[in-house]
Amino acid sequence: MSFHTIDPAPARLNRCELAVPGNRPEIFEKAARSDADVLFLDLEDSVPPDEKENARRNIIEALGDIDWNNKSVSVRINAFDTHYAYRDIVDVLEQAGEHVDLIMLPKAGTASDIYALDFLTTSIQSAKGRTNHIGFEIIIETALGMSNIDEIAAASPRNESLHFGVADYAASTGARSTNIGGANPDYAILSDVDDTNERRRHLGDMWHYALSRLVVAARTNGLRPIDGPFGDITDAEGLTATAKRVAMLGCEGKWAIHPSQIDAVNAAMTPSKSDIKQAERILKALKDAEREGRGAVTLDGKLIDRVSIRQAEALLAKAEQLSKRK
Protein backbone atom coordinates (compact mmCIF):
# COMPACT_ATOMS: atom_id res chain seq x y z
CA MET A 1 0.00 0.00 0.00
CA SER A 2 1.04 3.60 -0.54
CA PHE A 3 2.27 5.69 2.38
CA HIS A 4 -0.61 8.03 1.50
CA THR A 5 -3.66 7.12 3.58
CA ILE A 6 -7.28 7.61 2.58
CA ASP A 7 -9.73 8.91 5.16
CA PRO A 8 -13.15 7.32 4.53
CA ALA A 9 -16.33 9.36 4.63
CA PRO A 10 -18.58 8.81 7.65
CA ALA A 11 -20.11 5.34 7.55
CA ARG A 12 -23.64 5.52 6.19
CA LEU A 13 -25.88 2.88 4.63
CA ASN A 14 -26.42 3.99 1.05
CA ARG A 15 -27.73 0.99 -0.86
CA CYS A 16 -30.93 2.52 -2.21
CA GLU A 17 -31.43 6.28 -2.41
CA LEU A 18 -35.03 7.26 -3.09
CA ALA A 19 -35.88 10.45 -4.97
CA VAL A 20 -38.76 12.35 -3.35
CA PRO A 21 -40.15 15.36 -5.26
CA GLY A 22 -40.37 18.39 -2.99
CA ASN A 23 -43.64 19.54 -4.54
CA ARG A 24 -45.41 16.36 -3.38
CA PRO A 25 -45.57 16.60 0.42
CA GLU A 26 -48.35 14.00 0.50
CA ILE A 27 -45.78 11.26 -0.20
CA PHE A 28 -43.13 12.37 2.33
CA GLU A 29 -44.34 10.15 5.17
CA LYS A 30 -44.73 7.15 2.86
CA ALA A 31 -41.14 7.67 1.74
CA ALA A 32 -40.03 7.85 5.37
CA ARG A 33 -41.60 4.42 5.97
CA SER A 34 -39.98 2.85 2.90
CA ASP A 35 -36.98 0.51 2.92
CA ALA A 36 -34.66 3.01 1.22
CA ASP A 37 -31.51 3.83 3.20
CA VAL A 38 -31.35 7.47 2.06
CA LEU A 39 -34.07 9.84 0.93
CA PHE A 40 -33.28 12.88 -1.14
CA LEU A 41 -35.95 15.56 -1.02
CA ASP A 42 -35.74 17.10 -4.45
CA LEU A 43 -35.85 20.76 -5.40
CA GLU A 44 -34.34 20.28 -8.84
CA ASP A 45 -35.39 18.24 -11.87
CA SER A 46 -38.63 16.77 -10.52
CA VAL A 47 -40.00 20.20 -9.55
CA PRO A 48 -41.38 22.58 -12.23
CA PRO A 49 -40.08 26.18 -12.09
CA ASP A 50 -43.37 27.63 -10.89
CA GLU A 51 -43.39 25.22 -7.92
CA LYS A 52 -39.79 25.69 -6.74
CA GLU A 53 -40.58 28.04 -3.87
CA ASN A 54 -43.51 25.99 -2.59
CA ALA A 55 -41.40 22.85 -2.77
CA ARG A 56 -38.69 24.56 -0.71
CA ARG A 57 -41.25 25.52 1.94
CA ASN A 58 -42.66 21.97 1.94
CA ILE A 59 -39.24 20.50 2.58
CA ILE A 60 -38.32 22.97 5.32
CA GLU A 61 -41.56 22.23 7.15
CA ALA A 62 -41.29 18.46 6.70
CA LEU A 63 -37.68 18.22 7.87
CA GLY A 64 -38.66 19.11 11.41
CA ASP A 65 -42.16 17.64 11.49
CA ILE A 66 -41.82 14.14 10.04
CA ASP A 67 -40.30 11.10 11.73
CA TRP A 68 -37.77 9.94 9.13
CA ASN A 69 -37.26 6.58 10.88
CA ASN A 70 -33.49 6.92 11.27
CA LYS A 71 -32.99 7.33 7.54
CA SER A 72 -30.38 9.68 6.18
CA VAL A 73 -32.16 12.69 4.70
CA SER A 74 -30.63 14.68 1.87
CA VAL A 75 -31.86 17.77 0.06
CA ARG A 76 -31.06 18.13 -3.63
CA ILE A 77 -30.70 21.82 -4.35
CA ASN A 78 -30.91 23.40 -7.78
CA ALA A 79 -27.75 23.70 -9.86
CA PHE A 80 -25.46 26.69 -9.49
CA ASP A 81 -26.33 28.00 -12.95
CA THR A 82 -29.86 28.82 -11.70
CA HIS A 83 -31.10 31.63 -9.48
CA TYR A 84 -32.79 29.12 -7.18
CA ALA A 85 -29.64 27.58 -5.74
CA TYR A 86 -28.58 30.21 -3.23
CA ARG A 87 -32.04 30.43 -1.66
CA ASP A 88 -32.22 26.63 -1.51
CA ILE A 89 -29.04 26.55 0.55
CA VAL A 90 -29.73 29.56 2.75
CA ASP A 91 -33.40 28.91 3.49
CA VAL A 92 -33.10 25.17 4.06
CA LEU A 93 -30.00 25.34 6.25
CA GLU A 94 -30.98 28.45 8.19
CA GLN A 95 -34.49 27.22 8.94
CA ALA A 96 -33.99 23.44 9.20
CA GLY A 97 -30.26 22.73 9.06
CA GLU A 98 -30.31 20.74 12.31
CA HIS A 99 -32.50 18.12 10.56
CA VAL A 100 -30.39 17.81 7.38
CA ASP A 101 -27.88 14.99 6.97
CA LEU A 102 -26.75 15.70 3.42
CA ILE A 103 -26.89 18.32 0.70
CA MET A 104 -26.92 17.01 -2.87
CA LEU A 105 -25.32 19.25 -5.50
CA PRO A 106 -26.34 18.55 -9.11
CA LYS A 107 -24.23 19.23 -12.20
CA ALA A 108 -20.99 19.85 -10.33
CA GLY A 109 -18.48 21.09 -12.87
CA THR A 110 -15.39 22.21 -10.98
CA ALA A 111 -13.90 22.05 -7.50
CA SER A 112 -14.92 25.69 -7.05
CA ASP A 113 -18.57 24.60 -7.02
CA ILE A 114 -17.89 22.42 -3.99
CA TYR A 115 -15.88 25.18 -2.32
CA ALA A 116 -18.81 27.57 -2.69
CA LEU A 117 -21.26 25.06 -1.23
CA ASP A 118 -18.89 24.36 1.66
CA PHE A 119 -18.45 28.07 2.37
CA LEU A 120 -22.19 28.69 2.61
CA THR A 121 -22.90 25.52 4.59
CA THR A 122 -20.13 26.10 7.10
CA SER A 123 -20.99 29.80 7.49
CA ILE A 124 -24.66 29.11 8.15
CA GLN A 125 -23.98 26.27 10.57
CA SER A 126 -21.49 28.43 12.45
CA ALA A 127 -23.81 31.42 12.58
CA LYS A 128 -26.58 29.24 13.95
CA GLY A 129 -24.28 27.60 16.49
CA ARG A 130 -25.03 24.12 15.18
CA THR A 131 -22.64 21.22 15.47
CA ASN A 132 -24.43 18.50 13.49
CA HIS A 133 -22.45 17.20 10.53
CA ILE A 134 -23.82 17.95 7.07
CA GLY A 135 -22.18 15.96 4.30
CA PHE A 136 -22.22 16.53 0.54
CA GLU A 137 -23.48 14.29 -2.24
CA ILE A 138 -22.02 15.37 -5.57
CA ILE A 139 -23.65 14.46 -8.88
CA ILE A 140 -21.32 14.08 -11.84
CA GLU A 141 -23.54 14.54 -14.88
CA THR A 142 -21.66 16.70 -17.36
CA ALA A 143 -18.56 16.36 -19.49
CA LEU A 144 -17.03 19.22 -17.48
CA GLY A 145 -17.71 17.45 -14.20
CA MET A 146 -16.25 14.19 -15.44
CA SER A 147 -13.12 15.92 -16.70
CA ASN A 148 -12.62 17.53 -13.26
CA ILE A 149 -13.83 14.61 -11.18
CA ASP A 150 -10.62 14.08 -9.21
CA GLU A 151 -10.47 17.70 -8.06
CA ILE A 152 -14.20 17.68 -7.29
CA ALA A 153 -13.93 14.52 -5.20
CA ALA A 154 -11.12 16.04 -3.11
CA ALA A 155 -12.60 19.54 -2.82
CA SER A 156 -14.18 19.36 0.65
CA PRO A 157 -13.98 17.25 3.81
CA ARG A 158 -17.77 17.34 3.73
CA ASN A 159 -17.85 15.24 0.56
CA GLU A 160 -19.36 11.81 1.19
CA SER A 161 -20.45 10.42 -2.16
CA LEU A 162 -20.20 10.81 -5.92
CA HIS A 163 -23.31 10.04 -8.00
CA PHE A 164 -23.58 9.36 -11.71
CA GLY A 165 -26.34 11.34 -13.43
CA VAL A 166 -26.71 9.37 -16.61
CA ALA A 167 -29.39 11.40 -18.42
CA ASP A 168 -27.73 14.81 -18.20
CA TYR A 169 -24.35 13.17 -18.85
CA ALA A 170 -25.69 11.68 -22.07
CA ALA A 171 -26.98 15.10 -23.14
CA SER A 172 -23.73 16.81 -22.18
CA THR A 173 -21.58 14.39 -24.16
CA GLY A 174 -23.90 14.33 -27.16
CA ALA A 175 -24.72 10.65 -26.78
CA ARG A 176 -27.42 9.56 -29.21
CA SER A 177 -29.74 8.20 -26.55
CA THR A 178 -32.99 9.24 -24.95
CA ASN A 179 -33.03 6.44 -22.38
CA ILE A 180 -32.20 7.08 -18.74
CA GLY A 181 -29.63 4.37 -18.09
CA GLY A 182 -29.73 0.79 -19.29
CA ALA A 183 -28.66 -0.67 -22.59
CA ASN A 184 -28.93 0.78 -26.08
CA PRO A 185 -29.33 -1.50 -29.11
CA ASP A 186 -27.00 0.69 -31.19
CA TYR A 187 -24.11 0.24 -28.75
CA ALA A 188 -23.07 -3.21 -29.96
CA ILE A 189 -20.33 -5.07 -31.75
CA LEU A 190 -20.51 -7.89 -34.29
CA SER A 191 -18.40 -11.00 -34.02
CA ASP A 192 -16.49 -12.37 -36.98
CA VAL A 193 -18.35 -14.74 -39.27
CA ASP A 194 -18.57 -18.17 -37.63
CA ASP A 195 -18.63 -21.65 -39.18
CA THR A 196 -22.30 -21.26 -40.06
CA ASN A 197 -21.59 -18.01 -41.90
CA GLU A 198 -23.34 -15.98 -39.21
CA ARG A 199 -22.21 -13.05 -37.09
CA ARG A 200 -23.27 -12.71 -33.47
CA ARG A 201 -24.31 -9.34 -32.06
CA HIS A 202 -23.20 -8.38 -28.55
CA LEU A 203 -24.58 -5.41 -26.65
CA GLY A 204 -22.07 -3.29 -24.74
CA ASP A 205 -22.46 -1.06 -21.69
CA MET A 206 -22.13 2.49 -22.98
CA TRP A 207 -21.86 3.85 -19.40
CA HIS A 208 -19.04 1.56 -18.31
CA TYR A 209 -16.24 4.08 -18.66
CA ALA A 210 -18.07 6.87 -16.86
CA LEU A 211 -19.08 4.64 -13.95
CA SER A 212 -15.62 3.09 -13.66
CA ARG A 213 -14.09 6.55 -13.66
CA LEU A 214 -16.49 7.69 -10.96
CA VAL A 215 -15.76 4.64 -8.79
CA VAL A 216 -12.01 5.24 -8.97
CA ALA A 217 -12.32 8.94 -8.11
CA ALA A 218 -14.68 8.18 -5.23
CA ARG A 219 -12.61 5.40 -3.71
CA THR A 220 -9.39 7.39 -4.11
CA ASN A 221 -10.91 10.01 -1.83
CA GLY A 222 -12.74 7.72 0.59
CA LEU A 223 -16.18 8.50 -0.85
CA ARG A 224 -19.14 6.28 -1.69
CA PRO A 225 -19.74 5.75 -5.44
CA ILE A 226 -23.48 5.72 -6.21
CA ASP A 227 -25.19 5.03 -9.52
CA GLY A 228 -28.06 7.28 -10.51
CA PRO A 229 -31.48 6.56 -12.01
CA PHE A 230 -32.83 3.76 -14.18
CA GLY A 231 -35.64 5.41 -16.07
CA ASP A 232 -37.93 2.52 -17.04
CA ILE A 233 -39.89 1.78 -13.86
CA THR A 234 -41.72 -1.06 -15.64
CA ASP A 235 -38.50 -2.98 -16.38
CA ALA A 236 -37.64 -4.71 -13.10
CA GLU A 237 -35.37 -7.20 -14.85
CA GLY A 238 -33.36 -4.45 -16.54
CA LEU A 239 -33.07 -2.55 -13.26
CA THR A 240 -31.80 -5.61 -11.44
CA ALA A 241 -29.23 -6.31 -14.13
CA THR A 242 -28.00 -2.72 -14.03
CA ALA A 243 -27.83 -2.64 -10.23
CA LYS A 244 -25.87 -5.89 -10.08
CA ARG A 245 -23.49 -4.67 -12.77
CA VAL A 246 -22.67 -1.41 -11.02
CA ALA A 247 -22.31 -3.24 -7.71
CA MET A 248 -19.66 -5.42 -9.34
CA LEU A 249 -17.87 -2.26 -10.50
CA GLY A 250 -17.70 -1.04 -6.91
CA CYS A 251 -20.79 1.13 -6.45
CA GLU A 252 -22.28 1.05 -2.96
CA GLY A 253 -25.75 2.04 -4.03
CA LYS A 254 -28.16 3.19 -6.69
CA TRP A 255 -31.08 5.57 -6.93
CA ALA A 256 -34.72 4.60 -7.00
CA ILE A 257 -36.96 7.06 -8.81
CA HIS A 258 -40.09 5.15 -7.78
CA PRO A 259 -40.83 3.13 -4.63
CA SER A 260 -41.35 0.03 -6.78
CA GLN A 261 -37.60 0.01 -7.51
CA ILE A 262 -36.45 -0.06 -3.87
CA ASP A 263 -36.57 -3.81 -3.25
CA ALA A 264 -34.63 -4.68 -6.42
CA VAL A 265 -31.91 -2.13 -5.69
CA ASN A 266 -31.59 -3.19 -2.04
CA ALA A 267 -31.33 -6.83 -3.06
CA ALA A 268 -28.58 -6.12 -5.59
CA MET A 269 -26.61 -3.99 -3.13
CA THR A 270 -26.98 -6.26 -0.08
CA PRO A 271 -24.40 -9.00 0.57
CA SER A 272 -26.02 -12.42 0.25
CA LYS A 273 -25.93 -14.97 3.04
CA SER A 274 -23.52 -17.08 1.00
CA ASP A 275 -21.24 -14.05 0.45
CA ILE A 276 -21.19 -13.34 4.18
CA LYS A 277 -20.48 -16.98 5.00
CA GLN A 278 -17.61 -17.07 2.51
CA ALA A 279 -16.13 -13.87 3.94
CA GLU A 280 -16.25 -15.36 7.43
CA ARG A 281 -14.53 -18.52 6.15
CA ILE A 282 -11.76 -16.43 4.54
CA LEU A 283 -11.02 -14.59 7.78
CA LYS A 284 -11.14 -17.81 9.80
CA ALA A 285 -8.71 -19.47 7.38
CA LEU A 286 -6.32 -16.55 7.84
CA LYS A 287 -6.50 -16.74 11.65
CA ASP A 288 -5.94 -20.50 11.57
CA ALA A 289 -2.90 -20.06 9.35
CA GLU A 290 -1.44 -17.37 11.60
CA ARG A 291 -1.98 -19.53 14.69
CA GLU A 292 -0.27 -22.47 13.03
CA GLY A 293 2.61 -20.36 11.70
CA ARG A 294 1.76 -20.93 8.05
CA GLY A 295 2.67 -18.17 5.60
CA ALA A 296 0.52 -19.27 2.68
CA VAL A 297 -3.24 -19.44 3.14
CA THR A 298 -5.55 -21.44 0.91
CA LEU A 299 -9.28 -22.09 1.01
CA ASP A 300 -11.08 -24.56 -1.25
CA GLY A 301 -7.85 -24.90 -3.20
CA LYS A 302 -7.57 -21.16 -3.86
CA LEU A 303 -4.87 -18.86 -2.55
CA ILE A 304 -6.05 -16.15 -0.14
CA ASP A 305 -4.04 -12.96 -0.28
CA ARG A 306 -4.31 -9.59 1.46
CA VAL A 307 -6.74 -8.33 -1.17
CA SER A 308 -9.12 -11.21 -0.40
CA ILE A 309 -8.91 -10.35 3.28
CA ARG A 310 -9.69 -6.65 2.73
CA GLN A 311 -12.62 -7.58 0.52
CA ALA A 312 -13.95 -9.97 3.18
CA GLU A 313 -13.57 -7.36 5.91
CA ALA A 314 -15.39 -4.73 3.83
CA LEU A 315 -18.25 -7.11 3.11
CA LEU A 316 -18.64 -8.03 6.77
CA ALA A 317 -18.54 -4.36 7.74
CA LYS A 318 -21.49 -3.74 5.41
CA ALA A 319 -23.32 -6.71 6.93
CA GLU A 320 -22.70 -5.24 10.38
CA GLN A 321 -24.16 -1.90 9.27
CA LEU A 322 -27.27 -3.68 8.07
CA SER A 323 -27.68 -5.66 11.27
CA LYS A 324 -27.60 -2.47 13.33
CA ARG A 325 -30.37 -0.93 11.27
CA LYS A 326 -32.79 -3.82 11.87
C-alpha positions in Angstrom: 0.0 0.0 0.0 1.0 3.6 -0.5 2.3 5.7 2.4 -0.6 8.0 1.5 -3.7 7.1 3.6 -7.3 7.6 2.6 -9.7 8.9 5.2 -13.1 7.3 4.5 -16.3 9.4 4.6 -18.6 8.8 7.7 -20.1 5.3 7.5 -23.6 5.5 6.2 -25.9 2.9 4.6 -26.4 4.0 1.1 -27.7 1.0 -0.9 -30.9 2.5 -2.2 -31.4 6.3 -2.4 -35.0 7.3 -3.1 -35.9 10.4 -5.0 -38.8 12.3 -3.4 -40.1 15.4 -5.3 -40.4 18.4 -3.0 -43.6 19.5 -4.5 -45.4 16.4 -3.4 -45.6 16.6 0.4 -48.4 14.0 0.5 -45.8 11.3 -0.2 -43.1 12.4 2.3 -44.3 10.2 5.2 -44.7 7.2 2.9 -41.1 7.7 1.7 -40.0 7.9 5.4 -41.6 4.4 6.0 -40.0 2.9 2.9 -37.0 0.5 2.9 -34.7 3.0 1.2 -31.5 3.8 3.2 -31.3 7.5 2.1 -34.1 9.8 0.9 -33.3 12.9 -1.1 -35.9 15.6 -1.0 -35.7 17.1 -4.5 -35.8 20.8 -5.4 -34.3 20.3 -8.8 -35.4 18.2 -11.9 -38.6 16.8 -10.5 -40.0 20.2 -9.5 -41.4 22.6 -12.2 -40.1 26.2 -12.1 -43.4 27.6 -10.9 -43.4 25.2 -7.9 -39.8 25.7 -6.7 -40.6 28.0 -3.9 -43.5 26.0 -2.6 -41.4 22.9 -2.8 -38.7 24.6 -0.7 -41.3 25.5 1.9 -42.7 22.0 1.9 -39.2 20.5 2.6 -38.3 23.0 5.3 -41.6 22.2 7.1 -41.3 18.5 6.7 -37.7 18.2 7.9 -38.7 19.1 11.4 -42.2 17.6 11.5 -41.8 14.1 10.0 -40.3 11.1 11.7 -37.8 9.9 9.1 -37.3 6.6 10.9 -33.5 6.9 11.3 -33.0 7.3 7.5 -30.4 9.7 6.2 -32.2 12.7 4.7 -30.6 14.7 1.9 -31.9 17.8 0.1 -31.1 18.1 -3.6 -30.7 21.8 -4.3 -30.9 23.4 -7.8 -27.8 23.7 -9.9 -25.5 26.7 -9.5 -26.3 28.0 -13.0 -29.9 28.8 -11.7 -31.1 31.6 -9.5 -32.8 29.1 -7.2 -29.6 27.6 -5.7 -28.6 30.2 -3.2 -32.0 30.4 -1.7 -32.2 26.6 -1.5 -29.0 26.5 0.6 -29.7 29.6 2.7 -33.4 28.9 3.5 -33.1 25.2 4.1 -30.0 25.3 6.2 -31.0 28.5 8.2 -34.5 27.2 8.9 -34.0 23.4 9.2 -30.3 22.7 9.1 -30.3 20.7 12.3 -32.5 18.1 10.6 -30.4 17.8 7.4 -27.9 15.0 7.0 -26.8 15.7 3.4 -26.9 18.3 0.7 -26.9 17.0 -2.9 -25.3 19.2 -5.5 -26.3 18.5 -9.1 -24.2 19.2 -12.2 -21.0 19.8 -10.3 -18.5 21.1 -12.9 -15.4 22.2 -11.0 -13.9 22.0 -7.5 -14.9 25.7 -7.0 -18.6 24.6 -7.0 -17.9 22.4 -4.0 -15.9 25.2 -2.3 -18.8 27.6 -2.7 -21.3 25.1 -1.2 -18.9 24.4 1.7 -18.5 28.1 2.4 -22.2 28.7 2.6 -22.9 25.5 4.6 -20.1 26.1 7.1 -21.0 29.8 7.5 -24.7 29.1 8.2 -24.0 26.3 10.6 -21.5 28.4 12.5 -23.8 31.4 12.6 -26.6 29.2 13.9 -24.3 27.6 16.5 -25.0 24.1 15.2 -22.6 21.2 15.5 -24.4 18.5 13.5 -22.4 17.2 10.5 -23.8 17.9 7.1 -22.2 16.0 4.3 -22.2 16.5 0.5 -23.5 14.3 -2.2 -22.0 15.4 -5.6 -23.6 14.5 -8.9 -21.3 14.1 -11.8 -23.5 14.5 -14.9 -21.7 16.7 -17.4 -18.6 16.4 -19.5 -17.0 19.2 -17.5 -17.7 17.5 -14.2 -16.3 14.2 -15.4 -13.1 15.9 -16.7 -12.6 17.5 -13.3 -13.8 14.6 -11.2 -10.6 14.1 -9.2 -10.5 17.7 -8.1 -14.2 17.7 -7.3 -13.9 14.5 -5.2 -11.1 16.0 -3.1 -12.6 19.5 -2.8 -14.2 19.4 0.6 -14.0 17.3 3.8 -17.8 17.3 3.7 -17.9 15.2 0.6 -19.4 11.8 1.2 -20.4 10.4 -2.2 -20.2 10.8 -5.9 -23.3 10.0 -8.0 -23.6 9.4 -11.7 -26.3 11.3 -13.4 -26.7 9.4 -16.6 -29.4 11.4 -18.4 -27.7 14.8 -18.2 -24.3 13.2 -18.8 -25.7 11.7 -22.1 -27.0 15.1 -23.1 -23.7 16.8 -22.2 -21.6 14.4 -24.2 -23.9 14.3 -27.2 -24.7 10.6 -26.8 -27.4 9.6 -29.2 -29.7 8.2 -26.6 -33.0 9.2 -24.9 -33.0 6.4 -22.4 -32.2 7.1 -18.7 -29.6 4.4 -18.1 -29.7 0.8 -19.3 -28.7 -0.7 -22.6 -28.9 0.8 -26.1 -29.3 -1.5 -29.1 -27.0 0.7 -31.2 -24.1 0.2 -28.8 -23.1 -3.2 -30.0 -20.3 -5.1 -31.8 -20.5 -7.9 -34.3 -18.4 -11.0 -34.0 -16.5 -12.4 -37.0 -18.4 -14.7 -39.3 -18.6 -18.2 -37.6 -18.6 -21.7 -39.2 -22.3 -21.3 -40.1 -21.6 -18.0 -41.9 -23.3 -16.0 -39.2 -22.2 -13.0 -37.1 -23.3 -12.7 -33.5 -24.3 -9.3 -32.1 -23.2 -8.4 -28.5 -24.6 -5.4 -26.6 -22.1 -3.3 -24.7 -22.5 -1.1 -21.7 -22.1 2.5 -23.0 -21.9 3.8 -19.4 -19.0 1.6 -18.3 -16.2 4.1 -18.7 -18.1 6.9 -16.9 -19.1 4.6 -13.9 -15.6 3.1 -13.7 -14.1 6.5 -13.7 -16.5 7.7 -11.0 -15.8 4.6 -8.8 -12.0 5.2 -9.0 -12.3 8.9 -8.1 -14.7 8.2 -5.2 -12.6 5.4 -3.7 -9.4 7.4 -4.1 -10.9 10.0 -1.8 -12.7 7.7 0.6 -16.2 8.5 -0.9 -19.1 6.3 -1.7 -19.7 5.7 -5.4 -23.5 5.7 -6.2 -25.2 5.0 -9.5 -28.1 7.3 -10.5 -31.5 6.6 -12.0 -32.8 3.8 -14.2 -35.6 5.4 -16.1 -37.9 2.5 -17.0 -39.9 1.8 -13.9 -41.7 -1.1 -15.6 -38.5 -3.0 -16.4 -37.6 -4.7 -13.1 -35.4 -7.2 -14.9 -33.4 -4.4 -16.5 -33.1 -2.5 -13.3 -31.8 -5.6 -11.4 -29.2 -6.3 -14.1 -28.0 -2.7 -14.0 -27.8 -2.6 -10.2 -25.9 -5.9 -10.1 -23.5 -4.7 -12.8 -22.7 -1.4 -11.0 -22.3 -3.2 -7.7 -19.7 -5.4 -9.3 -17.9 -2.3 -10.5 -17.7 -1.0 -6.9 -20.8 1.1 -6.5 -22.3 1.0 -3.0 -25.8 2.0 -4.0 -28.2 3.2 -6.7 -31.1 5.6 -6.9 -34.7 4.6 -7.0 -37.0 7.1 -8.8 -40.1 5.2 -7.8 -40.8 3.1 -4.6 -41.4 0.0 -6.8 -37.6 0.0 -7.5 -36.4 -0.1 -3.9 -36.6 -3.8 -3.3 -34.6 -4.7 -6.4 -31.9 -2.1 -5.7 -31.6 -3.2 -2.0 -31.3 -6.8 -3.1 -28.6 -6.1 -5.6 -26.6 -4.0 -3.1 -27.0 -6.3 -0.1 -24.4 -9.0 0.6 -26.0 -12.4 0.2 -25.9 -15.0 3.0 -23.5 -17.1 1.0 -21.2 -14.1 0.4 -21.2 -13.3 4.2 -20.5 -17.0 5.0 -17.6 -17.1 2.5 -16.1 -13.9 3.9 -16.3 -15.4 7.4 -14.5 -18.5 6.2 -11.8 -16.4 4.5 -11.0 -14.6 7.8 -11.1 -17.8 9.8 -8.7 -19.5 7.4 -6.3 -16.6 7.8 -6.5 -16.7 11.6 -5.9 -20.5 11.6 -2.9 -20.1 9.3 -1.4 -17.4 11.6 -2.0 -19.5 14.7 -0.3 -22.5 13.0 2.6 -20.4 11.7 1.8 -20.9 8.0 2.7 -18.2 5.6 0.5 -19.3 2.7 -3.2 -19.4 3.1 -5.6 -21.4 0.9 -9.3 -22.1 1.0 -11.1 -24.6 -1.2 -7.8 -24.9 -3.2 -7.6 -21.2 -3.9 -4.9 -18.9 -2.6 -6.1 -16.2 -0.1 -4.0 -13.0 -0.3 -4.3 -9.6 1.5 -6.7 -8.3 -1.2 -9.1 -11.2 -0.4 -8.9 -10.3 3.3 -9.7 -6.7 2.7 -12.6 -7.6 0.5 -13.9 -10.0 3.2 -13.6 -7.4 5.9 -15.4 -4.7 3.8 -18.3 -7.1 3.1 -18.6 -8.0 6.8 -18.5 -4.4 7.7 -21.5 -3.7 5.4 -23.3 -6.7 6.9 -22.7 -5.2 10.4 -24.2 -1.9 9.3 -27.3 -3.7 8.1 -27.7 -5.7 11.3 -27.6 -2.5 13.3 -30.4 -0.9 11.3 -32.8 -3.8 11.9 
